[in-house]
Amino acid sequence: MAFTTDGEVRAVGDRSGRVPVCRTRPWELVEIRWAASALLLFGIGLGLQSAGAPTWSWWAFYLACYLAGGWEPGLAGLRALREKTLDVDLLMVVAALGAAAIGQVTEGALLIVIFATSGALEAWATARTEDSVRGLLDLAPETATLLRDDGAQTEMPASDLTVGDTILVRPGERIAADGTVVDGASEVDQATITGEPLAVDKHVGDAVFAGTLNGTGALTVRVDRAAAESVVARIAAMVAEAAETKARGQVFIEKVEQRYSVGMVIATLAVFGIPLAFGAEMQSALLRAMTFMIVASPCALVLATMPPLLAAIANAGRHGVLVKSAVVMENLSGVDVVAFDKTGTLTRGLPVVSGVVAAGGSRNGGGVNGGGVNDETVLALAAAVEQLSEHPLGAAITAEARARDLPVPQARDFLAHPGSGVEAVVDGARIAVVSPRGDRADGMAAEKTDAGEAVAGFEARGDTAVLVVRDEAVIGVLALSDTVRDESPSTIRELGAAGIGSVLLTGDHRRVAERVAADVGIDRVRAGLLPEEKTAAIGELQAAGRRVAMVGDGINDAPALARADIGIAMGGAGTDLALQAADVVVVRDDLSTVPAALAFARRAHRVIVANLVIAAAFLVVLVAWDLLGDLPLPLGVAGHEGSTVIVGLNGLRLLRSGAWPGRTPAARQRPMP
């Protein structure tokens, strides 16, 4: 498959919220038109034959059926033969012609019809897979409303938007580009990208995706990516690229197919020649040989592996999981242990205030270093200083004060001391927020003694502690920590229920790592690891015979992602290097997608195994029946082509939205592309 990702996307229907579905109509496929023509001609010929019409009349329709259903595979087979490659399709056409040569023109025409129908179904299954990917590109609107510096609004092609442009998204419109909300608030339906069943609230600073549906509010969005780099374009490109790869089983089948086909021709000649040498009738020997050639053809085996994998890749892409190749989808099913990074993977990667203590331990009364100092006063004064800082810890302190609806006074004369802290003048007093071990705290040893117990307690549980100082006197201690994702504990439980182990690999301190591991339910922890040590830890698991998937998001995770059997990057916060090194990208940035993807890969593997069993069983039974008994040619044709159709349709089941595990009823009711 090949898909363009240059941003030239078509317009989507209306503002009703329905997900546009790009489907190829069956009649648009040339294979289906020729198969239908062959079926019609066969039906007319069979009707004339049954009615006792002149022989030449129904022979003419049967031969026309041969031409309609057999010219394309026959021509393709001859071209392959010119390149010294024996094509199974050519053998089917030869078998049909052989049947006609011995007077079994009806059976030969039936073979052509069923063979053409099987090819049409395969083409339809492939088209459905391609449609599910193309539908992603069709989500993005064709035009966008550009906001110019003077406030003017201009309609322009979405493909012409550049990074830094500002666009207006009205209620009910689809968002034209990946970007960041700079004004307004609304709820956005992201189901088409992330698979989330409910709309997500969007405020200033939140990221939005091209092709998602805006709700009741108006949004002003700053464009962060060109059309060709949007999430939907990258999903389509990566799924298309994955479709060009071949799984190990498919490569093996294709290698064996040539030798098998040559061996089948030799065996067919033997099935024909040996009985003939022992006095069998020419027509009987030739009929048995033609039947053998048909039933021994490995058509169903060839279709057993790749169609299910391609369908699974397309369905995973629709649920925000980008699988980069068919080999990766195949390998996912064998994972038996998942290694997790901590920051940004099991945790949100954003600090929050987890504790506030006024010096002296009083939570509601005055502290020892100043009357009227309580938790709220400490937090408000710290927020007054930190609201002028760009540090993530400062943003967390400011956010906590706002969340508590505390009055935050204004600060002036702000100073930042890298590696130590910040300070400013608030209500005439110099307020500082500093590290207990920073240079700015060196002269406060006596005062720190009062807060020492709080600092030690916070650090013992893995939090980061900072001192709040007023005029060189410590008035309180703040604790900040990285919070565990809501879905992390359930993710670990689901993996355990599926028989998949979990291990935490992190460069953070052991206290912090063990606290996070206890919170989510992981009992194996490796802490204080450098990037090369993470990679070595992955190697140790592999040396013990485990199939390892590594889940991470940072630059330091890239070597481990590349070393693991399967690297899974969290796309929302993932660095470009991590996304490039990974085999799977979780666009939704939802950790619960990991066990769902592994379960889906196992389901795809079961479908492949079932296909191989079905194909092999039909082949063995039909070949044995023909060699040891008397298999009628029509029954042989129906059995062979029937197995091919069954295998193809079985693989197509993986394209259904309901095939993805763990979907909620609300999500099942939502149309998918």
GUKE-672781 format. One line per 10 residues: their letters; for each residue x, y, z of C-alpha. Coordinates in steps of 0.5 Angstrom, whole numbers, padded with zeros to 4 digits. Layout:
<recs>
a> X/Y/Z ~ ...
</recs>
This chain:
<recs>
mafttdgevr> 0000/0000/0000 ~ 0002/0007/-0001 ~ -0001/0013/0002 ~ 0001/0021/0001 ~ 0003/0025/0007 ~ 0004/0031/0004 ~ -0003/0034/0007 ~ -0007/0034/0001 ~ -0013/0031/0004 ~ -0020/0032/0002
avgdrsgrvp> -0026/0035/0006 ~ -0030/0032/0011 ~ -0037/0032/0011 ~ -0041/0036/0016 ~ -0041/0038/0023 ~ -0045/0033/0026 ~ -0040/0029/0029 ~ -0040/0023/0025 ~ -0033/0020/0023 ~ -0032/0020/0016
vcrtrpwelv> -0031/0013/0013 ~ -0027/0012/0007 ~ -0030/0006/0004 ~ -0028/0003/-0003 ~ -0035/0000/-0006 ~ -0034/-0007/-0009 ~ -0036/-0005/-0016 ~ -0030/0000/-0016 ~ -0025/-0006/-0016 ~ -0023/-0009/-0022
eirwaasall> -0022/-0016/-0019 ~ -0030/-0016/-0017 ~ -0032/-0014/-0024 ~ -0029/-0019/-0027 ~ -0031/-0025/-0022 ~ -0038/-0022/-0023 ~ -0038/-0023/-0030 ~ -0035/-0030/-0030 ~ -0040/-0032/-0025 ~ -0046/-0029/-0030
lfgiglglqs> -0043/-0033/-0036 ~ -0042/-0039/-0032 ~ -0049/-0039/-0029 ~ -0052/-0038/-0037 ~ -0048/-0043/-0039 ~ -0050/-0048/-0034 ~ -0057/-0046/-0035 ~ -0057/-0048/-0042 ~ -0053/-0054/-0041 ~ -0059/-0056/-0036
agaptwswwa> -0064/-0054/-0041 ~ -0061/-0059/-0046 ~ -0059/-0053/-0051 ~ -0054/-0055/-0057 ~ -0047/-0056/-0054 ~ -0044/-0050/-0058 ~ -0048/-0045/-0054 ~ -0046/-0047/-0047 ~ -0039/-0049/-0049 ~ -0039/-0042/-0052
fylacylagg> -0041/-0039/-0045 ~ -0036/-0043/-0041 ~ -0030/-0041/-0045 ~ -0032/-0034/-0044 ~ -0032/-0035/-0037 ~ -0025/-0038/-0038 ~ -0023/-0031/-0041 ~ -0027/-0027/-0036 ~ -0024/-0030/-0030 ~ -0018/-0033/-0032
wepglaglra> -0014/-0028/-0037 ~ -0011/-0024/-0031 ~ -0008/-0029/-0027 ~ -0006/-0033/-0033 ~ -0003/-0026/-0036 ~ 0001/-0025/-0029 ~ 0003/-0032/-0029 ~ 0006/-0032/-0036 ~ 0010/-0026/-0034 ~ 0012/-0029/-0027
lrektldvdl> 0014/-0035/-0032 ~ 0019/-0030/-0036 ~ 0022/-0028/-0030 ~ 0023/-0036/-0028 ~ 0018/-0036/-0023 ~ 0013/-0041/-0022 ~ 0006/-0038/-0020 ~ 0001/-0042/-0017 ~ -0004/-0038/-0020 ~ -0002/-0040/-0027
lmvvaalgaa> -0002/-0047/-0025 ~ -0010/-0046/-0023 ~ -0011/-0044/-0030 ~ -0007/-0049/-0033 ~ -0011/-0054/-0029 ~ -0018/-0051/-0031 ~ -0015/-0052/-0039 ~ -0013/-0059/-0037 ~ -0020/-0060/-0035 ~ -0023/-0057/-0041
aigqvtegal> -0019/-0061/-0045 ~ -0021/-0068/-0043 ~ -0029/-0066/-0043 ~ -0030/-0063/-0036 ~ -0031/-0056/-0039 ~ -0036/-0055/-0033 ~ -0032/-0057/-0028 ~ -0026/-0053/-0031 ~ -0031/-0047/-0031 ~ -0033/-0048/-0024
livifatsga> -0026/-0048/-0022 ~ -0025/-0041/-0026 ~ -0031/-0038/-0022 ~ -0029/-0040/-0015 ~ -0022/-0038/-0016 ~ -0024/-0031/-0019 ~ -0028/-0030/-0013 ~ -0023/-0032/-0008 ~ -0018/-0027/-0012 ~ -0024/-0022/-0011
leawatarte> -0025/-0023/-0004 ~ -0018/-0022/-0003 ~ -0018/-0015/-0006 ~ -0024/-0013/-0002 ~ -0020/-0015/0004 ~ -0014/-0011/0002 ~ -0018/-0005/0000 ~ -0022/-0005/0007 ~ -0015/-0005/0010 ~ -0013/0001/0006
dsvrglldla> -0019/0004/0007 ~ -0018/0004/0014 ~ -0012/0008/0014 ~ -0014/0013/0008 ~ -0020/0014/0013 ~ -0015/0018/0018 ~ -0013/0022/0013 ~ -0020/0024/0011 ~ -0021/0027/0018 ~ -0017/0033/0017
petatllrdd> -0021/0039/0014 ~ -0019/0042/0007 ~ -0019/0049/0009 ~ -0018/0053/0016 ~ -0019/0060/0019 ~ -0013/0063/0019 ~ -0012/0069/0024 ~ -0008/0075/0022 ~ -0004/0079/0026 ~ -0009/0085/0025
gaqtempasd> -0015/0080/0027 ~ -0017/0079/0020 ~ -0020/0072/0019 ~ -0018/0069/0012 ~ -0020/0062/0009 ~ -0014/0058/0007 ~ -0012/0051/0005 ~ -0010/0047/0011 ~ -0004/0044/0007 ~ -0001/0051/0007
ltvgdtilvr> -0001/0052/0014 ~ 0006/0053/0017 ~ 0008/0052/0024 ~ 0007/0059/0028 ~ 0000/0060/0025 ~ -0006/0062/0029 ~ -0012/0059/0027 ~ -0020/0059/0029 ~ -0024/0053/0031 ~ -0031/0054/0031
pgeriaadgt> -0036/0050/0035 ~ -0037/0043/0031 ~ -0031/0044/0026 ~ -0026/0039/0026 ~ -0019/0042/0028 ~ -0015/0043/0022 ~ -0008/0042/0025 ~ -0004/0039/0031 ~ -0003/0045/0035 ~ -0003/0048/0042
vvdgasevdq> -0010/0052/0045 ~ -0008/0059/0046 ~ -0015/0062/0047 ~ -0022/0059/0049 ~ -0024/0053/0052 ~ -0028/0047/0049 ~ -0029/0039/0049 ~ -0026/0036/0044 ~ -0028/0029/0041 ~ -0021/0025/0040
atitgeplav> -0024/0018/0039 ~ -0021/0018/0032 ~ -0014/0019/0034 ~ -0014/0016/0041 ~ -0020/0012/0042 ~ -0022/0015/0048 ~ -0030/0014/0048 ~ -0031/0021/0051 ~ -0030/0028/0049 ~ -0024/0031/0053
dkhvgdavfa> -0024/0038/0056 ~ -0019/0043/0053 ~ -0016/0049/0056 ~ -0010/0054/0054 ~ -0004/0050/0054 ~ -0007/0044/0052 ~ -0005/0040/0045 ~ -0010/0038/0040 ~ -0010/0034/0034 ~ -0012/0035/0027
gtlngtgalt> -0018/0031/0025 ~ -0021/0031/0032 ~ -0028/0035/0033 ~ -0029/0041/0037 ~ -0035/0041/0041 ~ -0039/0047/0044 ~ -0033/0052/0045 ~ -0029/0056/0040 ~ -0022/0055/0040 ~ -0016/0059/0038
vrvdraaaes> -0010/0054/0036 ~ -0003/0056/0035 ~ 0000/0051/0029 ~ 0005/0046/0032 ~ 0006/0042/0026 ~ 0006/0042/0018 ~ 0000/0038/0015 ~ 0005/0033/0013 ~ 0008/0032/0020 ~ 0001/0031/0024
vvariaamva> -0001/0025/0028 ~ -0006/0023/0023 ~ -0001/0024/0017 ~ 0004/0020/0021 ~ -0001/0014/0023 ~ -0002/0013/0016 ~ 0005/0014/0013 ~ 0007/0009/0019 ~ 0002/0004/0018 ~ 0003/0004/0010
eaaetkargq> 0010/0003/0011 ~ 0009/-0003/0016 ~ 0004/-0006/0011 ~ 0010/-0006/0006 ~ 0014/-0011/0011 ~ 0013/-0018/0011 ~ 0013/-0023/0018 ~ 0017/-0028/0019 ~ 0012/-0034/0017 ~ 0010/-0030/0011
vfiekveqry> 0018/-0030/0008 ~ 0018/-0037/0010 ~ 0012/-0039/0006 ~ 0014/-0035/0000 ~ 0021/-0038/0000 ~ 0018/-0045/0000 ~ 0012/-0043/-0005 ~ 0017/-0043/-0011 ~ 0020/-0050/-0009 ~ 0013/-0053/-0007
svgmviatla> 0010/-0051/-0014 ~ 0016/-0054/-0018 ~ 0015/-0060/-0013 ~ 0007/-0060/-0014 ~ 0008/-0060/-0022 ~ 0013/-0066/-0021 ~ 0008/-0069/-0017 ~ 0002/-0068/-0022 ~ 0006/-0071/-0027 ~ 0008/-0077/-0023
vfgiplafga> 0000/-0078/-0021 ~ -0001/-0077/-0029 ~ 0004/-0082/-0031 ~ 0005/-0087/-0026 ~ -0002/-0090/-0027 ~ -0002/-0089/-0034 ~ 0004/-0093/-0035 ~ 0000/-0099/-0031 ~ -0005/-0099/-0036 ~ -0010/-0093/-0033
emqsallram> -0014/-0090/-0038 ~ -0012/-0083/-0041 ~ -0018/-0079/-0039 ~ -0018/-0082/-0032 ~ -0011/-0081/-0030 ~ -0011/-0074/-0033 ~ -0017/-0072/-0029 ~ -0014/-0075/-0023 ~ -0008/-0071/-0024 ~ -0011/-0064/-0025
tfmivaspca> -0015/-0065/-0019 ~ -0009/-0066/-0015 ~ -0006/-0060/-0018 ~ -0012/-0056/-0016 ~ -0012/-0059/-0009 ~ -0005/-0059/-0007 ~ -0004/-0052/-0009 ~ -0002/-0048/-0003 ~ -0007/-0041/-0004 ~ -0010/-0042/0003
lvlatmppll> -0003/-0042/0006 ~ 0000/-0036/0003 ~ -0006/-0032/0005 ~ -0006/-0035/0012 ~ -0001/-0030/0015 ~ 0000/-0023/0012 ~ -0008/-0021/0011 ~ -0009/-0022/0019 ~ -0003/-0018/0020 ~ -0004/-0012/0016
aaianagrhg> -0012/-0012/0018 ~ -0009/-0012/0026 ~ -0004/-0006/0024 ~ -0010/-0002/0021 ~ -0014/-0003/0027 ~ -0009/-0002/0032 ~ -0007/0005/0028 ~ -0015/0007/0029 ~ -0014/0006/0036 ~ -0008/0010/0037
vlvksavvme> -0003/0005/0037 ~ 0002/0005/0031 ~ 0006/-0001/0030 ~ 0011/0000/0025 ~ 0012/-0007/0021 ~ 0008/-0014/0021 ~ 0014/-0017/0024 ~ 0013/-0012/0030 ~ 0006/-0014/0030 ~ 0008/-0022/0030
nlsgvdvvaf> 0013/-0021/0036 ~ 0008/-0017/0040 ~ 0004/-0023/0041 ~ 0010/-0027/0044 ~ 0012/-0022/0050 ~ 0012/-0025/0057 ~ 0015/-0019/0061 ~ 0014/-0011/0060 ~ 0020/-0007/0063 ~ 0017/0000/0065
dktgtltrgl> 0021/0007/0065 ~ 0018/0011/0071 ~ 0018/0018/0070 ~ 0013/0020/0064 ~ 0011/0013/0063 ~ 0008/0010/0070 ~ 0008/0017/0073 ~ 0006/0023/0069 ~ 0012/0027/0069 ~ 0010/0033/0072
pvvsgvvaag> 0011/0035/0079 ~ 0005/0037/0084 ~ 0005/0039/0091 ~ 0004/0033/0096 ~ 0005/0036/0102 ~ 0006/0043/0106 ~ 0008/0044/0113 ~ 0009/0050/0117 ~ 0016/0051/0121 ~ 0015/0048/0128
gsrngggvng> 0010/0043/0125 ~ 0003/0047/0126 ~ -0001/0046/0120 ~ -0007/0051/0122 ~ -0003/0055/0127 ~ 0002/0060/0128 ~ 0009/0057/0126 ~ 0015/0058/0131 ~ 0019/0063/0126 ~ 0013/0068/0126
ggvndetvla> 0006/0069/0128 ~ 0000/0067/0124 ~ 0004/0063/0119 ~ 0000/0057/0117 ~ 0000/0052/0111 ~ -0004/0057/0107 ~ 0001/0062/0108 ~ 0007/0058/0107 ~ 0004/0056/0100 ~ 0001/0063/0098
laaaveqlse> 0008/0066/0099 ~ 0012/0061/0096 ~ 0007/0062/0090 ~ 0008/0069/0090 ~ 0015/0068/0088 ~ 0015/0062/0084 ~ 0009/0065/0079 ~ 0015/0069/0076 ~ 0019/0063/0075 ~ 0019/0058/0069
hplgaaitae> 0022/0052/0073 ~ 0017/0046/0073 ~ 0017/0046/0081 ~ 0015/0053/0081 ~ 0009/0052/0076 ~ 0007/0046/0081 ~ 0007/0051/0087 ~ 0003/0056/0083 ~ -0002/0051/0081 ~ -0003/0048/0088
arardlpvpq> -0004/0055/0091 ~ -0009/0057/0085 ~ -0013/0050/0086 ~ -0014/0052/0093 ~ -0016/0058/0091 ~ -0011/0062/0096 ~ -0010/0069/0095 ~ -0003/0070/0092 ~ 0000/0077/0093 ~ 0004/0080/0088
ardflahpgs> 0012/0080/0088 ~ 0018/0084/0086 ~ 0025/0084/0085 ~ 0025/0077/0083 ~ 0032/0074/0083 ~ 0033/0066/0080 ~ 0039/0063/0083 ~ 0041/0057/0079 ~ 0041/0050/0083 ~ 0039/0053/0089
gveavvdgar> 0032/0057/0089 ~ 0029/0063/0087 ~ 0027/0070/0091 ~ 0023/0076/0091 ~ 0020/0082/0095 ~ 0013/0080/0098 ~ 0009/0085/0102 ~ 0016/0088/0104 ~ 0019/0082/0106 ~ 0024/0078/0102
iavvsprgdr> 0021/0071/0101 ~ 0026/0065/0098 ~ 0024/0058/0096 ~ 0030/0054/0096 ~ 0033/0047/0096 ~ 0035/0045/0103 ~ 0042/0043/0100 ~ 0043/0049/0096 ~ 0048/0055/0097 ~ 0042/0060/0099
adgmaaektd> 0041/0055/0105 ~ 0048/0055/0108 ~ 0047/0061/0113 ~ 0040/0058/0116 ~ 0043/0052/0119 ~ 0039/0054/0126 ~ 0033/0055/0123 ~ 0033/0049/0118 ~ 0033/0045/0125 ~ 0026/0046/0126
ageavagfea> 0024/0044/0119 ~ 0029/0038/0119 ~ 0024/0033/0121 ~ 0019/0035/0116 ~ 0025/0035/0110 ~ 0027/0028/0113 ~ 0020/0025/0113 ~ 0019/0028/0106 ~ 0025/0025/0103 ~ 0024/0019/0106
rgdtavlvvr> 0018/0017/0102 ~ 0022/0020/0096 ~ 0019/0027/0095 ~ 0023/0033/0093 ~ 0023/0038/0099 ~ 0024/0045/0099 ~ 0024/0051/0104 ~ 0020/0057/0104 ~ 0024/0063/0108 ~ 0022/0069/0110
deavigvlal> 0027/0075/0112 ~ 0033/0069/0113 ~ 0028/0065/0117 ~ 0025/0058/0115 ~ 0017/0059/0115 ~ 0015/0052/0112 ~ 0017/0046/0108 ~ 0014/0044/0101 ~ 0014/0037/0099 ~ 0013/0036/0091
sdtvrdesps> 0013/0029/0088 ~ 0011/0026/0081 ~ 0004/0023/0081 ~ 0003/0016/0079 ~ -0002/0016/0073 ~ -0009/0014/0074 ~ -0009/0008/0069 ~ -0002/0005/0072 ~ -0004/0000/0077 ~ -0010/-0003/0073
tirelgaagi> -0005/-0003/0067 ~ 0000/-0008/0071 ~ -0006/-0012/0074 ~ -0008/-0013/0067 ~ -0001/-0015/0065 ~ -0001/-0020/0071 ~ -0007/-0023/0069 ~ -0005/-0024/0062 ~ 0001/-0028/0065 ~ 0006/-0022/0063
gsvlltgdhr> 0011/-0020/0068 ~ 0013/-0013/0070 ~ 0019/-0010/0072 ~ 0021/-0002/0073 ~ 0028/0000/0070 ~ 0029/0008/0072 ~ 0035/0012/0073 ~ 0032/0015/0080 ~ 0033/0014/0087 ~ 0031/0007/0090
rvaervaadv> 0027/0010/0095 ~ 0023/0014/0090 ~ 0023/0008/0085 ~ 0020/0003/0090 ~ 0015/0008/0092 ~ 0012/0008/0085 ~ 0013/0001/0084 ~ 0009/-0001/0091 ~ 0004/0004/0088 ~ 0003/0001/0082
gidrvragll> 0004/-0006/0084 ~ 0011/-0008/0081 ~ 0015/-0012/0085 ~ 0022/-0012/0081 ~ 0025/-0006/0081 ~ 0032/-0003/0078 ~ 0034/0004/0080 ~ 0039/0009/0079 ~ 0041/0006/0072 ~ 0044/0010/0067
peektaaige> 0042/0009/0060 ~ 0047/0004/0058 ~ 0045/0000/0065 ~ 0038/0000/0063 ~ 0040/-0003/0056 ~ 0044/-0008/0060 ~ 0038/-0010/0064 ~ 0034/-0011/0058 ~ 0040/-0016/0056 ~ 0040/-0020/0062
lqaagrrvam> 0032/-0021/0062 ~ 0033/-0023/0054 ~ 0039/-0028/0056 ~ 0034/-0031/0061 ~ 0030/-0033/0055 ~ 0025/-0028/0056 ~ 0021/-0024/0051 ~ 0022/-0017/0053 ~ 0018/-0010/0051 ~ 0021/-0004/0054
vgdgindapa> 0016/0002/0055 ~ 0019/0009/0055 ~ 0019/0016/0053 ~ 0025/0020/0054 ~ 0032/0020/0051 ~ 0035/0016/0056 ~ 0030/0011/0054 ~ 0032/0010/0047 ~ 0038/0005/0047 ~ 0033/0000/0052
laradigiam> 0028/0001/0047 ~ 0032/-0001/0041 ~ 0035/-0007/0045 ~ 0028/-0010/0047 ~ 0025/-0015/0043 ~ 0019/-0009/0042 ~ 0020/-0002/0044 ~ 0014/0002/0046 ~ 0014/0009/0046 ~ 0009/0014/0050
ggagtdlalq> 0007/0019/0044 ~ 0004/0024/0048 ~ 0011/0026/0052 ~ 0016/0022/0048 ~ 0022/0025/0045 ~ 0023/0025/0038 ~ 0029/0020/0039 ~ 0025/0015/0043 ~ 0019/0015/0038 ~ 0024/0014/0032
aadvvvvrdd> 0028/0008/0037 ~ 0021/0005/0038 ~ 0017/-0001/0034 ~ 0011/0001/0037 ~ 0008/0008/0039 ~ 0002/0010/0043 ~ -0001/0016/0041 ~ -0006/0017/0046 ~ -0001/0017/0051 ~ -0005/0012/0056
lstvpaalaf> -0001/0007/0059 ~ -0008/0002/0059 ~ -0007/0002/0051 ~ 0000/-0003/0053 ~ -0004/-0009/0055 ~ -0010/-0008/0050 ~ -0004/-0008/0044 ~ -0001/-0014/0047 ~ -0008/-0018/0048 ~ -0010/-0016/0041
arrahrviva> -0003/-0018/0038 ~ -0004/-0025/0041 ~ -0011/-0025/0038 ~ -0008/-0024/0031 ~ -0003/-0029/0033 ~ -0009/-0034/0034 ~ -0012/-0032/0028 ~ -0006/-0034/0024 ~ -0005/-0041/0027 ~ -0013/-0042/0026
nlviaaaflv> -0011/-0040/0019 ~ -0005/-0045/0018 ~ -0009/-0050/0021 ~ -0015/-0050/0017 ~ -0011/-0049/0010 ~ -0006/-0055/0012 ~ -0012/-0059/0014 ~ -0016/-0058/0008 ~ -0010/-0059/0004 ~ -0008/-0066/0007
vlvawdllgd> -0015/-0069/0007 ~ -0016/-0067/0000 ~ -0010/-0069/-0003 ~ -0010/-0076/0001 ~ -0017/-0077/-0002 ~ -0015/-0076/-0009 ~ -0009/-0080/-0008 ~ -0012/-0086/-0004 ~ -0019/-0085/-0007 ~ -0024/-0082/-0012
lplplgvagh> -0024/-0074/-0011 ~ -0029/-0071/-0016 ~ -0026/-0065/-0019 ~ -0032/-0060/-0017 ~ -0031/-0062/-0010 ~ -0024/-0062/-0010 ~ -0025/-0055/-0013 ~ -0030/-0053/-0008 ~ -0026/-0055/-0002 ~ -0019/-0052/-0005
egstvivgln> -0022/-0045/-0006 ~ -0027/-0046/0000 ~ -0021/-0046/0004 ~ -0018/-0040/0001 ~ -0024/-0036/0002 ~ -0025/-0038/0009 ~ -0018/-0036/0011 ~ -0019/-0029/0008 ~ -0025/-0028/0011 ~ -0022/-0030/0018
glrllrsgaw> -0017/-0025/0017 ~ -0021/-0020/0016 ~ -0025/-0021/0022 ~ -0019/-0017/0026 ~ -0021/-0010/0022 ~ -0028/-0010/0026 ~ -0028/-0005/0031 ~ -0030/-0010/0036 ~ -0024/-0014/0035 ~ -0020/-0009/0039
pgrtpaarqr> -0020/-0011/0047 ~ -0022/-0007/0053 ~ -0027/-0003/0049 ~ -0033/0000/0053 ~ -0040/0000/0051 ~ -0040/0007/0050 ~ -0034/0007/0045 ~ -0037/0001/0041 ~ -0043/0005/0040 ~ -0038/0011/0037
pmp> -0037/0010/0029 ~ -0030/0009/0027 ~ -0026/0010/0021
</recs>
